[in-house]
Amino acid sequence: MNLAREHKVMSIPTVVAFKDGKVVNKVVGPNSKEAILAMLK
């Protein structure tokens, strides 16, 4: 729960991508597999 608050997650699904411990991208809402994979590149 604290992690969700720390990253301001207000709804599910929320996908947060981290690099070196820092948030580099955040997507809220339903997404396709392709959209999530593109976010991670």
C-alpha positions in Angstrom: 0.0 0.0 0.0 2.8 2.4 0.8 4.5 1.8 -2.5 1.2 2.6 -4.3 0.9 5.9 -2.4 4.5 6.7 -3.0 4.1 6.5 -6.8 0.6 8.0 -6.8 -1.2 4.9 -8.1 -4.9 5.9 -8.1 -6.4 3.2 -10.3 -5.8 -0.3 -11.5 -4.3 -1.3 -13.8 -1.3 0.9 -13.5 2.1 -0.1 -15.0 5.2 1.8 -13.7 8.5 1.2 -15.4 11.7 1.8 -13.3 15.3 2.2 -14.4 18.1 2.5 -11.8 15.4 2.9 -9.1 13.7 5.9 -10.8 10.3 6.0 -12.6 10.9 6.3 -16.3 7.4 5.7 -17.6 3.9 5.2 -16.2 0.7 4.0 -18.0 -2.7 4.0 -16.4 -5.6 1.9 -17.8 -5.9 -1.1 -19.9 -3.3 -1.5 -22.6 -2.3 -4.1 -25.2 0.7 -6.3 -24.8 2.3 -4.4 -27.7 1.8 -1.0 -25.9 3.3 -2.2 -22.7 6.3 -3.7 -24.5 6.8 -0.5 -26.4 6.8 1.4 -23.1 9.6 -0.8 -21.8 11.9 -0.1 -24.7 
